[in-house]
Amino acid sequence: AAQSADVDDFAIESFDAAYELGRDAEGRSTLRTVERIVAVFPDFDQNRGIVRDLPRRYADHDTELAVRSVTDEHGVPRPFTTEADGNFLSVVIAVPEGGFAHGRQSYVIDYTQRDVTGFFQDTGVDEFYWNVNGFAWRQDFGRITTRLIVPPDLAASLTGGQACYFGYQGSAQT
């Protein structure tokens, strides 16, 4: 049987994102994100790694995105490069040319942003409204989890309202 040569032909076993929302001295929102992505590649030489597109812009302004680190599940640094691509920063996490990623591979991406909240007319309050894994992936996802960490100094300003939607872009499925 012929083996696939399509670099999009692999799976995302799990995608776990932890968001730590904060506020700086100027009162602007800050966000530290740690994403743990487990990809499963074929055993033949097809893929060198993954590309993760992170939002550089939110609600028509720059988020001052800064990638702090990219590691494996044990904290060992993984080589990566970045490239601006419109409203996104493409983080290319790949083994050196000539090598290939096989089987289960973990990628831990740690990054920061600011000005990630916005005022929403329909609710009359500032909201953290975020797309967890994006919508441009060509892979199937086994599991997606997310955790939002709000420090005690911001907890008092929470309204108690929350929602989580899943499915395709624009889905109202909760």
RODO-2510 file (C-alpha; in nm, 4 decimals, decimal comma):
residues 174
     n   res          X          Y          Z
     1     a     0,0000     0,0000     0,0000
     2     a     0,1247     0,3495    -0,0811
     3     q     0,2040     0,5757     0,2098
     4     s     0,0543     0,9234     0,2278
     5     a     0,2829     1,2119     0,1414
     6     d     0,0493     1,4856     0,2704
     7     v     0,2148     1,6729     0,5581
     8     d    -0,1326     1,7538     0,6996
     9     d    -0,1954     1,3821     0,7551
    10     f    -0,1352     1,3497     1,1304
    11     a    -0,3543     1,3898     1,4405
    12     i    -0,3641     1,6154     1,7435
    13     e    -0,4180     1,3738     2,0334
    14     s    -0,4689     1,6544     2,2856
    15     f    -0,4578     2,0321     2,3107
    16     d    -0,4520     2,1734     2,6643
    17     a    -0,4376     2,5486     2,7194
    18     a    -0,3925     2,7320     3,0495
    19     y    -0,4644     3,1058     3,0474
    20     e    -0,3521     3,3301     3,3315
    21     l    -0,5339     3,6614     3,3061
    22     g    -0,3866     3,9646     3,4800
    23     r    -0,3690     4,3409     3,4834
    24     d    -0,0559     4,5537     3,4593
    25     a     0,0265     4,8757     3,6457
    26     e    -0,1483     5,0771     3,3718
    27     g    -0,4690     4,8773     3,4162
    28     r    -0,4265     4,6960     3,0838
    29     s    -0,5134     4,3273     3,0587
    30     t    -0,2276     4,0774     3,0409
    31     l    -0,2321     3,7113     2,9471
    32     r     0,0182     3,4327     2,9936
    33     t    -0,0691     3,1222     2,7971
    34     v     0,0817     2,7758     2,8211
    35     e    -0,0353     2,5366     2,5518
    36     r     0,0434     2,1657     2,5684
    37     i    -0,0083     2,0049     2,2291
    38     v     0,0402     1,6326     2,1694
    39     a     0,0656     1,5416     1,8012
    40     v     0,0848     1,1896     1,6635
    41     f     0,2849     1,1606     1,3422
    42     p     0,3161     0,8618     1,1097
    43     d     0,6128     0,6284     1,1543
    44     f     0,7451     0,7099     0,8078
    45     d     0,9408     1,0223     0,7127
    46     q     0,6747     1,2851     0,6439
    47     n     0,6696     1,5615     0,9085
    48     r     0,9365     1,7709     1,0755
    49     g     0,6996     1,9144     1,3396
    50     i     0,4079     2,1551     1,3687
    51     v     0,3198     2,5162     1,2919
    52     r     0,1122     2,6976     1,5559
    53     d    -0,0463     3,0277     1,4502
    54     l    -0,0862     3,2633     1,7477
    55     p    -0,2954     3,5835     1,7323
    56     r    -0,0841     3,8995     1,7073
    57     r    -0,3965     4,1160     1,6886
    58     y    -0,7197     4,1241     1,8879
    59     a    -1,0114     4,3588     1,8171
    60     d    -0,8010     4,5622     1,5725
    61     h    -0,5015     4,6205     1,7982
    62     d    -0,1611     4,4631     1,8588
    63     t    -0,1412     4,2139     2,1489
    64     e     0,2369     4,2568     2,1890
    65     l     0,2712     3,8802     2,1552
    66     a     0,5995     3,7403     2,2917
    67     v     0,6904     3,3709     2,2772
    68     r     0,8727     3,2904     2,6026
    69     s     0,9661     2,9305     2,5237
    70     v     0,8892     2,6152     2,3288
    71     t     0,9795     2,2828     2,4919
    72     d     0,8865     1,9170     2,4983
    73     e     0,6888     1,7664     2,7885
    74     h     1,0066     1,7409     2,9994
    75     g     1,1041     2,1067     2,9577
    76     v     1,3758     2,0356     2,7008
    77     p     1,3882     2,3289     2,4558
    78     r     1,2623     2,2608     2,1034
    79     p     1,4067     2,4569     1,8103
    80     f     1,1563     2,7035     1,6644
    81     t     1,1349     3,0031     1,4362
    82     t     0,8637     3,2665     1,4039
    83     e     0,7216     3,4441     1,1043
    84     a     0,4584     3,7196     1,0923
    85     d     0,1601     3,6114     0,8832
    86     g    -0,1101     3,8799     0,8745
    87     n    -0,2854     3,8954     1,2122
    88     f    -0,0926     3,5897     1,3310
    89     l     0,2566     3,4867     1,4284
    90     s     0,3441     3,1454     1,2854
    91     v     0,5563     2,9501     1,5331
    92     v     0,7348     2,6823     1,3313
    93     i     0,8490     2,4023     1,5618
    94     a     1,0507     2,1608     1,3532
    95     v     1,3431     1,9244     1,3838
    96     p     1,6446     2,0294     1,1727
    97     e     1,6325     1,9794     0,7954
    98     g     1,6896     1,6154     0,7114
    99     g     1,5235     1,4868     1,0307
   100     f     1,1632     1,3848     1,0882
   101     a     0,9151     1,3678     1,3773
   102     h     0,7652     1,0225     1,4333
   103     g     0,4958     0,8964     1,6694
   104     r     0,3743     1,0915     1,9723
   105     q     0,5420     1,4328     2,0133
   106     s     0,4672     1,6952     2,2804
   107     y     0,4998     2,0690     2,2250
   108     v     0,4696     2,3147     2,5159
   109     i     0,4361     2,6746     2,3980
   110     d     0,4580     2,9500     2,6615
   111     y     0,3694     3,3033     2,5478
   112     t     0,2437     3,6387     2,6738
   113     q     0,0108     3,9052     2,5373
   114     r    -0,1618     4,2214     2,6551
   115     d    -0,4843     4,4081     2,5807
   116     v    -0,6705     4,0769     2,5404
   117     t    -1,0053     4,1884     2,6835
   118     g    -1,2646     4,4111     2,5250
   119     f    -1,5874     4,5932     2,6006
   120     f    -1,8903     4,4175     2,4550
   121     q    -2,1998     4,6280     2,3882
   122     d    -2,4413     4,3344     2,4262
   123     t    -2,3288     4,2608     2,7844
   124     g    -2,2125     4,6091     2,8864
   125     v    -1,8909     4,4771     3,0429
   126     d    -1,5303     4,4014     2,9547
   127     e    -1,4918     4,0391     2,8514
   128     f    -1,2179     3,7868     2,7938
   129     y    -1,3511     3,6287     2,4746
   130     w    -1,0938     3,3914     2,3300
   131     n    -1,0653     3,1240     2,0645
   132     v    -0,8792     2,8372     2,2314
   133     n    -0,7300     2,6324     1,9482
   134     g    -0,8162     2,8385     1,6428
   135     f    -1,0056     2,7262     1,3374
   136     a    -0,7479     2,6746     1,0632
   137     w    -0,6133     2,3338     1,1664
   138     r    -0,6359     2,0539     0,9105
   139     q    -0,6014     1,7826     1,1750
   140     d    -0,8535     1,6003     1,3892
   141     f    -0,8390     1,6749     1,7625
   142     g    -0,8847     1,4021     2,0212
   143     r    -0,9291     1,6243     2,3290
   144     i    -0,9273     1,9984     2,3931
   145     t    -0,9207     2,1353     2,7467
   146     t    -0,8772     2,4851     2,8770
   147     r    -0,8285     2,6418     3,2165
   148     l    -0,8650     3,0107     3,3021
   149     i    -0,6684     3,1363     3,6025
   150     v    -0,7866     3,4650     3,7514
   151     p    -0,5760     3,6112     4,0336
   152     p    -0,7463     3,7211     4,3579
   153     d    -0,7087     4,0933     4,2764
   154     l    -0,9226     4,0458     3,9632
   155     a    -1,1675     3,7908     4,1042
   156     a    -1,3770     4,0638     4,2710
   157     s    -1,4477     4,2198     3,9301
   158     l    -1,5887     3,8984     3,7796
   159     t    -1,9624     3,9128     3,7003
   160     g    -2,0179     3,5382     3,7319
   161     g    -2,1232     3,5162     3,3683
   162     q    -1,9404     3,2567     3,1636
   163     a    -1,9863     3,0589     2,8451
   164     c    -1,7902     2,8097     2,6396
   165     y    -1,8731     2,7303     2,2788
   166     f    -1,7447     2,4452     2,0644
   167     g    -1,7650     2,3319     1,7072
   168     y    -1,6924     2,5131     1,3880
   169     q    -1,6139     2,8872     1,3724
   170     g    -1,9260     3,0851     1,4682
   171     s    -2,0916     2,7918     1,6468
   172     a    -2,3424     2,8755     1,9209
   173     q    -2,3196     2,5207     2,0620
   174     t    -2,2374     2,5407     2,4346
***
